[in-house]
Amino acid sequence: MIEKVYLDREAVSLFLEICKDVHPRENIMLIRGKVKGNYAEVTEFLIPPFSTYGEGFSGFPIHMIPFDLTIIGIAHSHPSGNNAPSTEDLNNFYGRIMMIVAYPYDESNLAVYNSKAQKVPHEIK
């Protein structure tokens, strides 16, 4: 189980900017990084192939993700202002972590979760 997540500052900044650009629609991205023991390092965010963005939803066809062991999760935005995972989010959990950022899309509104909907401490460096 992941106990801590380290996020690359430049990658997070780019992700937050894209979320602002897509608002009021949800943004969704793949998380690239690596897992070492009980912690994860996030190095990059990728746009999933054939992704869709709407008001209150976002998604992509999971079968279109290329085989890539560096994809460790999914990140998306919640224009509602609530960064807690919904039942839909948990039912579509992919990888080891899920990151959710809520409006107004800044670092203080970012949260990381494991597949059991438990918050995982994170540090931006």
Phi and psi in degrees as a GROMACS rama.xvg file:
@    title "Ramachandran Plot"
@    xaxis  label "Phi"
@    yaxis  label "Psi"
@TYPE xy
-71.3791  128.094  ILE-2
-106.794  -19.1848  GLU-3
-154.92  146.572  LYS-4
-125.996  129.766  VAL-5
-105.017  126.203  TYR-6
-112.144  132.905  LEU-7
-69.886  125.089  ASP-8
-58.1388  -44.6556  ARG-9
-64.5695  -41.1036  GLU-10
-64.9449  -43.6067  ALA-11
-63.3052  -42.5321  VAL-12
-58.9711  -44.5124  SER-13
-63.9562  -44.2276  LEU-14
-58.4576  -45.7324  PHE-15
-63.0119  -39.8145  LEU-16
-64.0739  -41.043  GLU-17
-64.7642  -40.3008  ILE-18
-60.2701  -41.5009  CYS-19
-63.8383  -40.4571  LYS-20
-66.5647  -34.7623  ASP-21
-81.8548  -23.7599  VAL-22
-51.0171  136.454  HIS-23
-91.8282  10.2382  PRO-24
-84.0855  157.094  ARG-25
-75.3127  144.39  GLU-26
-105.706  148.206  ASN-27
-139.136  137.62  ILE-28
-144.275  159.092  MET-29
-89.2545  146.639  LEU-30
-101.384  124.612  ILE-31
-107.212  138.581  ARG-32
176.559  -153.853  GLY-33
-145.955  151.148  LYS-34
-108.717  128.68  VAL-35
-127.049  107.203  LYS-36
62.7303  -118.707  GLY-37
-104.417  17.6562  ASN-38
-134.959  160.473  TYR-39
-125.229  147.531  ALA-40
-116.988  121.164  GLU-41
-98.0243  123.935  VAL-42
-113.823  -18.7338  THR-43
-163.105  155.893  GLU-44
-120.633  136.781  PHE-45
-121.13  144.511  LEU-46
-80.2358  122.972  ILE-47
-68.5787  147.771  PRO-48
-64.6636  138.658  PRO-49
58.2755  33.9688  PHE-50
-74.1964  151.902  SER-51
-123.612  147.417  THR-52
-130.819  127.115  TYR-53
-142.011  177.688  GLY-54
-80.9893  105.935  GLU-55
95.9139  2.46355  GLY-56
-157.239  159.166  PHE-57
-156.537  156.723  SER-58
-175.244  178.476  GLY-59
-161.465  155.969  PHE-60
-74.1738  114.311  PRO-61
-58.4577  -31.5477  ILE-62
-70.7322  -9.79229  HIS-63
-90.9123  -4.95704  MET-64
-71.9998  126.152  ILE-65
-67.2231  152.832  PRO-66
-65.0282  114.747  PHE-67
-153.775  107.755  ASP-68
-70.7533  -7.73328  LEU-69
-86.8877  -5.90558  THR-70
-83.7227  113.243  ILE-71
-112.038  2.80546  ILE-72
170.781  -168.274  GLY-73
-128.196  142.526  ILE-74
-122.902  139.97  ALA-75
-152.166  169.094  HIS-76
-105.51  155.814  SER-77
-123.698  98.8117  HIS-78
-60.3544  -16.9412  PRO-79
-67.0372  -20.45  SER-80
96.8679  -2.10094  GLY-81
-107.546  121.313  ASN-82
-96.7105  16.0695  ASN-83
-82.7659  144.336  ALA-84
-71.2688  139.359  PRO-85
-85.2263  170.323  SER-86
-59.2443  -40.9453  THR-87
-60.359  -42.5377  GLU-88
-58.5277  -46.7045  ASP-89
-68.8705  -33.7451  LEU-90
-70.2788  -19.8922  ASN-91
-114.173  24.2532  ASN-92
-61.2179  136.243  PHE-93
-135.916  128.734  TYR-94
90.8419  -152.267  GLY-95
-100.012  -25.8454  ARG-96
-138.905  157.994  ILE-97
-130.203  132.216  MET-98
-114.563  133.9  MET-99
-128.325  131.06  ILE-100
-119.19  133.767  VAL-101
-101.251  155.492  ALA-102
-55.3145  133.765  TYR-103
-94.799  27.5229  PRO-104
59.6733  57.8015  TYR-105
-125.26  172.851  ASP-106
-58.9262  -30.9339  GLU-107
-73.4137  -15.2457  SER-108
-105.864  21.5581  ASN-109
-105.856  135.434  LEU-110
-137.916  149.941  ALA-111
-119.098  138.712  VAL-112
-129.977  155.043  TYR-113
-96.2063  -178.713  ASN-114
-68.5985  -10.4234  SER-115
-98.6782  13.2485  LYS-116
67.0066  22.6293  ALA-117
-93.1858  134.029  GLN-118
-64.1872  139.072  LYS-119
-112.768  127.519  VAL-120
-57.9418  142.513  PRO-121
-135.648  157.701  HIS-122
-138.716  131.711  GLU-123
-97.5727  123.503  ILE-124
